[in-house]
Amino acid sequence: MSMDEFYERMAREENLPKTSQPSPQAFYNAFHSELEKGNELIYLGLSSNLSGTVQSAGIAKGMLDEDVQHKVHIIDTGTASAGIHVLLKEAEKLVHQGKSAEEIVASINEKKETVLAYVLLETLENVKKGGRISAVQGAIAELLNIKPLLSVQDGIVETVGKYRGKKKGLMKLKELLQEWKQKHPEKELFIIHSLPSKEEVMKEFGELFTFSAFKSISFTRFGSTIGTYASQNAIGFIFH
């Protein structure tokens, strides 16, 4: 199933798809395979406040022979999606610099504290389907054209604001982005979304942002796990 098919089907199905973390056995197989090659491992996992994935990885580590367990390093990133990508790129850079696994883990554990995501939801339909709000609340939000802006940091999801219409929510994102850019003019911008394409993202933001002002921009479309909860046409940024 392609991502386009996934989002199209999710929008018309009465029930949400189910998400589940990988099993400890799946992690064990992956860890064992790399250890057999003589590699040391650093795993950057989806926030434990959002998923049991890191727990599965920890169980798998405990299943390994004791004399190799020290070669497996598990990091609870406190984030998801492109937030993990930010940390992964930093870890990759440190690997190329010849840093030890312990130095890389220490650096990533420090950097993860700075990773912050903002996501503007197009619809509360999936929040309603998932039982997070009642059908009545969902109907009222739809009637009033409410667009919630969420923040994610340290695995904690909070509501920053609720806006009548997407344009007002995008304006708040613009304000947050301008503040961040003033403090971090040299950093790469990570855009996260569940729109059909990068071109659609540029169209959404086109009237509000001058993308040429950024040193570089990366686009990450939500996969099926995060997309299940963000639903279609969500859009936001990763600050780091």
C-alpha positions in Angstrom: 0.0 0.0 0.0 1.4 3.4 -1.0 1.3 6.4 1.4 -1.3 8.0 -0.8 -3.5 4.9 -0.6 -3.0 4.7 3.2 -4.2 8.3 3.7 -7.1 8.0 1.3 -8.3 4.8 2.9 -7.9 6.1 6.4 -10.1 9.1 5.6 -13.0 7.0 4.5 -12.8 4.1 7.0 -15.0 4.2 10.1 -12.3 2.8 12.3 -8.6 3.9 12.6 -5.8 1.4 11.8 -4.1 -0.1 14.8 -0.5 0.7 15.6 1.9 -1.5 17.5 5.6 -1.4 18.4 8.0 -4.0 17.0 8.4 -7.1 19.1 11.5 -7.7 21.3 12.3 -10.6 19.0 12.4 -8.3 16.0 14.9 -6.1 17.8 16.9 -9.1 19.0 17.3 -10.4 15.5 18.4 -7.0 14.3 20.8 -6.4 17.2 22.3 -9.9 17.0 22.8 -9.7 13.2 24.9 -6.5 13.6 26.8 -7.8 16.6 27.8 -10.9 14.6 29.4 -8.5 12.1 31.5 -7.0 14.9 29.5 -3.7 15.0 28.6 -1.6 18.1 25.0 -0.3 18.0 23.3 2.9 18.9 19.5 2.7 18.6 17.5 6.0 18.5 13.9 5.0 19.5 10.5 6.6 19.3 9.7 8.4 22.6 8.7 6.1 25.4 5.9 8.6 26.3 4.4 7.9 22.9 5.2 4.2 22.3 6.5 1.0 23.9 9.2 0.7 21.2 12.1 1.6 23.4 10.9 -0.9 26.0 10.9 -3.6 23.4 14.4 -2.7 22.4 15.5 -2.8 26.1 14.0 -6.3 26.5 15.8 -7.4 23.4 19.1 -6.1 24.7 18.6 -8.2 27.9 18.1 -11.3 25.7 21.6 -10.9 24.3 24.6 -12.6 25.8 25.9 -10.6 28.8 29.3 -10.2 27.3 27.9 -8.2 24.3 25.2 -6.2 25.9 27.5 -3.3 26.5 27.8 -2.9 22.8 24.2 -2.0 22.4 23.2 1.6 23.3 19.5 2.5 23.4 18.4 6.2 23.4 14.9 7.3 24.2 14.7 10.3 21.9 11.7 11.9 23.5 10.5 12.7 19.9 9.2 11.0 16.7 9.3 11.2 13.0 11.6 14.0 11.7 12.6 14.7 15.3 14.5 11.4 15.3 15.9 12.3 11.8 17.5 15.4 13.3 19.2 13.4 16.0 20.2 10.7 13.5 21.9 13.2 11.3 23.8 14.5 14.3 24.8 11.0 15.3 26.0 10.3 11.8 28.1 13.4 11.8 29.7 12.3 15.1 30.4 8.9 13.7 32.3 10.5 10.8 34.3 12.5 13.3 35.5 9.3 14.9 33.7 9.8 18.2 33.2 6.7 20.4 29.8 5.2 21.0 29.8 6.6 24.5 30.6 10.1 23.3 27.9 9.9 20.7 25.3 8.7 23.2 26.2 11.5 25.6 25.9 14.1 22.8 22.6 12.9 21.5 21.1 12.7 25.0 22.1 16.3 25.4 20.8 17.4 22.0 17.5 15.7 22.3 16.5 18.2 25.0 16.4 20.9 22.3 14.2 19.1 19.8 10.7 20.6 19.7 7.9 19.8 17.2 4.9 22.0 16.3 2.1 20.4 14.3 -1.1 22.1 13.0 -3.9 19.6 12.5 -6.3 20.0 9.6 -9.0 17.9 11.3 -9.9 16.4 14.6 -11.6 13.4 12.9 -8.8 10.9 13.9 -8.7 12.3 17.4 -12.4 11.6 17.6 -12.1 8.2 16.1 -9.4 7.4 18.6 -11.6 8.3 21.5 -9.5 11.3 22.6 -12.6 13.6 22.3 -16.3 12.8 22.1 -18.3 12.8 18.9 -20.1 15.9 20.1 -16.8 17.8 20.8 -15.6 16.7 17.3 -18.8 17.9 15.7 -18.6 21.3 17.4 -14.9 21.7 16.4 -15.8 20.9 12.8 -18.7 23.3 12.8 -16.5 26.1 14.2 -13.6 25.1 11.8 -11.2 24.7 14.8 -7.6 23.8 13.9 -5.5 22.7 17.0 -1.8 23.5 17.1 0.2 20.9 19.1 3.7 20.8 20.5 5.7 17.7 21.2 8.8 17.8 23.4 10.2 15.1 25.7 7.4 12.9 24.3 4.7 15.1 25.9 2.0 16.3 23.5 0.4 19.7 24.5 -2.1 22.0 22.9 -0.5 25.3 22.1 -3.7 26.9 20.8 -6.9 26.3 18.9 -7.6 28.5 15.9 -10.7 29.3 13.8 -9.5 28.5 10.4 -6.2 27.1 9.1 -4.9 30.5 8.1 -4.8 31.7 11.7 -3.0 28.5 12.7 -0.4 29.0 10.0 0.1 32.6 11.1 1.0 31.3 14.6 3.4 28.8 13.0 5.0 31.7 11.2 5.4 33.7 14.4 7.1 30.7 16.1 9.3 30.1 13.1 10.5 33.7 12.9 11.4 33.6 16.6 13.4 30.4 16.1 15.2 31.7 13.0 16.4 34.8 14.8 18.1 32.6 17.4 19.3 29.9 15.0 19.9 31.5 11.6 22.3 28.8 10.5 20.2 25.7 11.2 18.4 23.5 8.7 14.6 23.7 8.7 12.7 20.5 9.0 9.1 20.6 7.7 6.8 17.7 8.8 3.5 17.1 7.1 0.9 14.6 5.9 0.0 16.4 2.7 0.3 14.6 -0.7 3.5 16.2 -1.8 6.3 18.7 -1.1 4.7 21.0 -3.7 1.5 21.0 -1.7 3.4 22.0 1.4 5.1 24.9 -0.5 1.7 26.0 -1.7 0.3 26.0 1.9 3.1 28.1 3.2 3.8 30.1 0.1 2.0 33.2 1.1 3.6 33.3 4.6 7.2 32.2 4.3 10.3 33.1 2.3 11.9 29.7 2.1 15.0 31.1 0.3 15.9 32.7 3.7 16.8 29.3 5.1 20.2 27.7 4.6 18.5 24.4 3.8 15.1 22.7 4.1 14.1 19.1 4.5 10.6 17.7 4.1 9.4 14.6 6.0 5.9 13.2 5.3 4.4 11.4 8.3 4.5 7.6 7.9 1.6 5.4 8.8 2.3 5.4 12.6 2.3 9.1 13.2 -0.1 9.7 10.3 -2.7 7.6 12.0 -3.0 10.2 14.7 -2.1 13.4 12.8 -4.5 12.5 9.9 -4.4 14.1 6.5 -3.1 17.6 5.7 -1.3 18.2 9.0 1.7 20.5 8.8 4.4 21.8 11.1 8.1 22.2 11.9 10.9 20.6 13.9 12.9 23.1 15.9 16.3 22.0 17.2 
